[in-house]
């Protein structure tokens, strides 16, 4: 469990430049449209991003991120960040 949290912190937040943009968008969109819109958009965006960047191929995903595991932590970090900021803004 500690290893998962370390990887999430490292790959999902600290080494994930785009996570901060997801966090900002989560807060702004929650303020404008509501919490649940952010939840749907955050999840949907990661699916679209995967399909656009890798064409749905985990092999191409490995080339971009280094490994499928790293991509997963990156995506989870984006989703958690956006939803957490949305929750803070709304509640």
N, C-alpha and C positions, 0 to 999 in steps of 0.2 A: 504493500500500500504506500509506503514511504517513497519507493522508487517511482511509482505512478505519479505521485504529487510532485516529485522533483522534476520529472520529465515534463509534466504539465506546466510547471512554473518556468522551466527553461525554454522548451519548444513552443508552448502554447501562449506564453506572455512575453518573457524577457527577450527572446530572439525572434519574435514575431512582429515585425514592423507594422504589418497591416492590422494586427489586433487592436491597436490604439485607434485606428480609423473606424473599426467595427464598434468599438466602445463609444466613440463620439456619435456615430450614426445611431446607435441604440438609444442613447439619451435624447438626441434630437427628435428622432422618429417617435419615441414614446411620448414626448411632450406634444408633438403635433397630432399623432394618430392613435396613441394608446399602446399599452403593454403588449397585448396579444398580437397586434400587427407586427411588432418587433420580433416576437417569437417565431411567427410564420416566416417573416422575411429572413431572419437569421438562418433558420434551417434551410429554407429554399435557396438562399444565396450560396450556401456551401455546396449544395447539390449542383447548381448551375455552374459554379466555379470549377468543380471537379470535372464536369462534362466539357466545359470550354477549354480548360487548361490541358486536360489529358485525353480528351475524347472518350472518356469512360474506361481508359486503360490504366491498370495499376502499374504497368511497366513504364509508361510515360510519366506517371505520378512519381515513380522512383527517381527519374532523371531530374525532375524539378525540385523535389524535396529531399532526396537522398535515400528515403525509405518510405514505405507505406505507413509505418508506425509514426514517423515524424509528421507526415501529412495529417494523420488522424489527430495527433496532439495539436497541430496548428489549427485545424478546423474546429476542434473542440474548444480551444482557447478563444477563437473568434466568436463562437456561439455563446460561451459562458460570459465573455466580456460584454457583448451586446445586450444580452438578457439581464445581466446583473446591473448594468448601468440603467437600463430601462426600468427595472424594479426600483432602483434608488430614486430616479426622477419622478416616477408615478406615486410611489408610496412614501 
